[in-house]
Amino acid sequence: MPSLGRRRQTEIYSAGLVGRTAAVPVGSARLEQAARRKLRAKAGAYILGGAGAERTMAANRAAFDRYPIVQRMLRDVSCRDLSVQLLGRCLPLPFLLGPVGVLELAHREADLAAASAASATGIPFVTSNQGSYPMEEVAKASGSGPRWFQLYWSSRDELVDSFIARAERTDYDAIVVTLDTTELGWRSRDLDRGSLPFLRGRGIANYLSDPVFETLSVAEEEIGPLLRPRLGAAAALVELLRVSRGRSGRPIPPRQLANAIRRFLAIYARTDLSFEKLAALREKTRLPLLVKGILHPDDARRALDCGVDGIVVSNHGGRQVDGATAALDRLPLVAEGVAGKVPVLFDSGIRTGADIVKALALGAAAVLLGRRYVFGLTLAGEAGVRAVIDNLAADFDLTLGLSGRRAVRGLDRSVLAPHPPIDF
C-alpha cells in the first residue's frame, strides 16, 4: 500500500490533471501569504505579530536551520508508523492543534471548525481559554476526538476553579496551564493599530458563559484607564452591537457586554504565580496537568516536583518576550532535565514535516501547531484546517521515510548532524 505521503501527493497531482489546484497552498510561505491577503489588517496583526521587533519569532525559525537532518540509505522504510503514545492515548500523528485565541478573527466558525477537523484526523485539539466559543460547544464539535483545555491563570481563583470544573464535566482529557502570559507582552503590531480583540468582546466566550464570572465584582481601580475614554467611540459601539447578538444562545445586551469586558480586563493578568501555587493547582483537578512555556531545565524539574504530567517547551511563538532564546535550542536541555519522567512537548516555529522530525529528534514526544492551522482556517474553514493537517502529515511521513527512518520511536539525536553545544 502506498505511504500516507504518496497517497496525498497522488491526490493533489490527480486533481491538477483536471485543472483543480488546492485552495490551501501546500508550501509554508505561500500558505502564509494567501492567509495574509485574506485577513483584515487588525486580524492579521493579531495573528501574525510577535513581541517588540519580533526577533524571537525570527530566532525560532533560524534555530531549525542549525539542526540539519542526516539521511541514511538502503534501509527498509516500506512500512512506517507515525503514531505516538501520549497521556494514555495512541495518537495517529505526532502533532496536536495548539491553543490559539480569538479564532473568529480568522473564520466565523473559529474553534468549532478547528476542533472538528482535528477530531476527523484523530489528533487532539487544545481549546484556548480565550476561545471564540464556550468550551462546551467546542467539546460537542470535537465529538469523540481527543481534546485538551488550555488555562490562563486568572487573578480570581474561584474563576480558575470554575473553568477546571467545566473542563472536567465536558470530558476534556487534560489541562494545559500557560505560564508565560501572566500579562500581555509588548505587541507592536497591535499597539500601532490600538487594537486588542478582547476590548471588542472577542475571544472571551468562556468568560461570558461562566456562572462564576457573572458574579465577580471588581473595584474601579482594578480596571484602570484602558476602557474609559474609548468605550463611547462609534466604531467600538458598532462592533459591540454586532458581537452582543451572540453566535448561539441568548444575545448579550451591549451594556452588559461592556461591563463584562471591563471585568475581564480587571482579572486577566496574574503576576504573583509561584511553584507553590502550581502545586496547589495540581490538587484541584483529576485531569492530567501540563505546563506550557517552560524554557529552563530547572523550571521543568520544579514543575515535576509539583506533580505535573507534562511539559510544553515554548516561548509562545515569540509573542511575549522580544529577543528571547529560540524555543528549539532549549528543547534538548529541558528534555534532558526531565529525563523521561513525563512527556515533553514542543511548540514555537513548527512549519514543515522536517521541523517535526527535528523537534522529535531533540526530545519532544509531540509538537503543537499554531499559526499553520490558523492560516488554513482563514482560507477555507474546517476544510482548510483539515488540508493543513493532511499536508503536514504527508510531509512528515515522506521526510521520515526519505531520511531512512520507519517510526517516530526511532527518532533521536543520531537523526541530526552534530551540533556544538550551546552554553547558557
N, C-alpha and C positions, 0 to 999 in steps of 0.2 A: 504494500500500500504506500502511495506517495506520502512524504512527510507533510506535517502541517504547513510548513513554509512553502513547499512546492505546490500544494493544493491552493493556497492563497494566491501565489503567483499565477497559476493557471487560470483561476477565476478572473483576475484582473486583466490578463492578456487576452483571454477569450472575449471579455466584454469589449476590449479595444478593437477586436476584429470587426465588430458590428457598429463601431463608431461611438461606443459609450466609454467615457472616461470618468474616473472616480470623482464624486462631488467633494470628497475629503482627500486632499493630496496625501500621498504616501511620504514624500520627503519632509523631513523635520522643518527645514527653513520655509518651504512652500506652504506647509500647513500653517505655520505661524503667520506668514504674510497674508494668506487668504482670510484667516480669522481677524487679523488686524484691520483689513479693509472693511469687514462687515461690522465690527464693533463700533459703537458710538464713542466719541472722544473720551468722555468721562469713564465709561465702562472699560475701554481699552487701557486707560491709565491705571485703573484699579487692578485689572487682571495682569497686565504686562509689567507693571512697575515694581521696583525694589526700593530699598532704603538708600537715601542720600544720592551719591553719584553712581550707585548700582555696581560698585566694584566687587561686592560679594557675589552678585549674580554672575559677573564675568569670571570670578575666581572659581565658582562652582563648575562652570563649563571647561575652563582651562585645565582643571585638575584631571579630567578624564583623558586628556592628551598625554599626560605623564605616565600612564599605565598601559602601554601597548600590549596587545594580545599576541602570544606566541602560538602560531598554528602548528599542529602536529599532523603528520601524513600517515596514510596506509593503516588506518585504524577503522575497524568496522563500526560505522555510525548509522547503519541502516535502520536501527530501532532506537528511537530516542525517547527519553522520559523527562518531561518538563515539569512534573509535579513536585510539590513541596509539602511537608508536614508543618502545620503552624497552629499552635494553640489547640491541638487535638483534632484538627480538620486536615484532610488531604485536599489541597488546592490544585487545580489542573495547571496553573501557571504561577510563576514566582513573583507576581506583582499584584498590587491592590490599587483601587482608586482612592487616593488620599483625600483628606478633608479640605475642601475649598469653599469659602464662604460666599454668600451673595451670588449664587449661580444664576439667578434671574437676570443678572447683567448680561449673561451670555445667551440665555434662551428662556422663554417663559415657562417651560416645563421643568427647568432647573434640576434640583436634586432628584425629582421623580424620574426624569429621563435617564440620568446617570445611574441611579440605583437599579432601574430596570435593565439597562444594558449590562451592568456588572453581574446581575443575577443570571442573565441569559448565558453568560460565559462561565459562571461558577466562581468568579473571584469576589472578594469582599469589597463592599462599598463602605467607606468611612464617612458617616454623616457628620457634617460640620455643625458645631454648636451655633454658628452664625448662618444656619441654613435659611433658604427661602421658603421652605415648607416645614411644618412641625415634624419632629422625629417619628411620630406615629404614622403620618401619611407616607413618609419615606419608607418606613418598615413595610407598609402594605405594598408599596411599589416594588420592593425587593423580594416579596413573596417568601419562598423558602430559601433564598440565597443567603449567604453569609453577610453579616453587617456588623460594623463596629460604630460606636458613638464617640466622637471627639468632644472633650470637655474643656471649655475655657473656665478657669477657676475664678468665679466672681467674688467680689468682696463680701457677699452675703452667703454665709454657709447654708442657710436654710434653702436658698435657691439651688445651690450645688446639690444638696440632698434631694431636692425635688427632681432635678434633671436626671440624677442617677437612678432614682426610683422609677421614673418614666422609661428609661432605657431598659431597666430590668423587666418591667411589665410588658414591654413590646419585643422581648426576645432578642435584644442585641447580644452579640457574642463576646464583646469586650468593650472596655472604656479606655480611650486614649487621652491622657491628660497632656495638653500642650503647655510647656513650661516657659517657652521663650517669648511669650506675648503677654506679659503681665501688664504692659501698656503698649500702645501702638508706636512702632518705630517712625522715624522721620522720613516719610514717603513723599519725595519731591514732586512726583507727577500729580499726585492727588492734591497736594498743598498748592501747587501752582494754579490749579483749577478751583480751589476752595471746595473740593468735592469729597464727601465721605458718605457712602451709601446708607449707613445706619441713621444719619440725620434725616433721611428721607423715608424712613420706615422700612428700608430694605435690609434683608439679612437678619432680622430679629424675630422670625416666626416662632422659634422655640420659646422666646420670652413672652410674646403676645398670647401664646396658647397655654401658658403655665399658671396654675391657680395660685401658687405662692408669689410669683412675680406681681400679680394683680394686687396683692395685699401689702406689698412693700411700701413703706413711706421713706422719703429722703428729705434731708434738710436742704434748704436753698443753697447753702454754701457748698454742699457736695456737688451740685450741678455745675457751678462755675459759669462764666460768661458765654460759653460756646454757642448756646442756642438763642439767647435772649434777643440779640439785635437782628437776627436773620429770620426768625420764625414767621414774621409777617410779610416777608418778601413774596411777591406774586408767584414767581416760578416755584418756590418751595411749597406754597399753598396748593397750587395746581397739582403738584406731584403727590402731596399728602392726600388730596382728594382721590386721586387715582389709586394710590396704594390702599387707602382706607376702605375701598369697596371690597377688598379681600379677594383671595383666589378660591376660597372654599369656606363654607360655614357662614356665620353671621358677619355682616360688614362691621367695621370699626369706625365709629364717628371720628372725624378729623381731630377734634379737640382731645378726645380720649387717646388717640394715637400720638398726638403731640406730647401729652403728658407721659405716655409710656416711653417715648424716645428720651425724654428728659430723665426719667427713672433709669433707663438703660445706661445712659451716659454716666450717671452718678455711681453705678455699681460695677461697671465693666472692669476697670483697672484693679489690679491686686498685686501690690508690690511688696507685701510682707510675707510672701511664701517662704517656707523653710522645709528642710528634710523632716523635721518633727511633724509639721503639718501633713506632709506626704504620708508618713506612717499612719497618722490618724485617718486620712482619707482612705487608705488601704483597708481599714477596718469597716468602712461604710458600705462596701459592696461585695457581693459574692462573685461578681464577674471578674475575669482576668483583667488586670490593670497594667497598662503600658504607659510609659512616659516618653514624650516627644520633644526633641530639642536638645538632647544630650550631645556634647562635643568633647568632653574630657573624661578619661577613664576613671578618675577619682569620683566624679559625679555619678558615673554609671555604677560604681561599686557601692556608693552610699545609697543610691536608689534601690539596689539589690537588698541592702540591709533593711530597707523599709518594706520589703516584701513584694516589689513589683514583679510582673510576669513577662515583661518585655521592654526593650529599649529601642527607641527610634532615633538614630543619628540624623540630625537635621539642623540647618540654620534658617529654616522657614523660607527656603528658596531665595535667600538674600533679601527678604522683605523687612528685616528687623534691625540689623546692625550693618552699617556700611563699613567696608574694609575688614570684615571678619574672615577667619580662615575658611577655606573650602571644606565643605562637609565631607567630601570623599577622602581627603587627606587624614581626617580624624577617624574614619571608619575602622581601619585596622587596629588603631590604638584602643578604641573602645571595645572592639570585639575581643582583643587580647585581654583587656581588663575584666570583661565579663566571663571569659574562659568557659563558654558553652553552658553556663548555668541557666540562662534564659535566651530566647531568640533575640537577635539584634537585627532590626530593620533599618532601611535607609531611604531618605528622600533628599531632594535638592539637586536638580540638574539632570535628571534622567530624561533622555530624549529618544534613544535608539536601543535596539537589541544588544548592540555591543556595549552600551553603557550598563545594561543589566548584567551582562556577563562579567564585566569588570567589578561591579559592586558585589556580586555574589562571590567572586574570587577573593575579594578583600574582606570577606567575613559576614556579609549580610545574608540573612535567611530568606529575605524577600525585599522588594522595593515598593515604594509608593509613588504613583504618578500624580502630577498636579496639573500644570498648565497644558500638558499634552492633550489630556482628555477634555479639558475645557475648550480648547480650540475646536475639537470635533463637535462638541455640544453646540458651540457658536454656529458652526456651518450647517449642521443637519440634525440637531436634537439628539434623540436616543439613537437613531441610526448612525449619526456622526460619532458618538461615543463608541458604539459597537465597532465601527470601522477602525478607529484608533486602536482599540483593544486587539482586533484581529490582525491588523498590520504589525503592531508591535510584537505580538505573539509569533507571527511568521518570521519577522526579522530576527527575533531572539533564537527561534528554532534553527534557522539556517546558519546564523553566526555560531551557534553551539556546534552544529554538525561540521561545518567547514573548518572549525578550529580543532577538530579531532576529538570532540567530547560527546558523550552519549547521554549524560544525565546531569541534572543540577547538583546531585550529590557529589559528583566528581570535581566540582569547581573549587580550586584553591589557588594559592599564590603561584603554583607552577604554571598556571594558565598565562601569567603575565611575565613580561620581561623584567629582569632585576631592576629594582628602583632604589636609589640611595635613600636611606632612612632620613626622615625629617626630624630634626631636633627641636622640640618645643620646650 
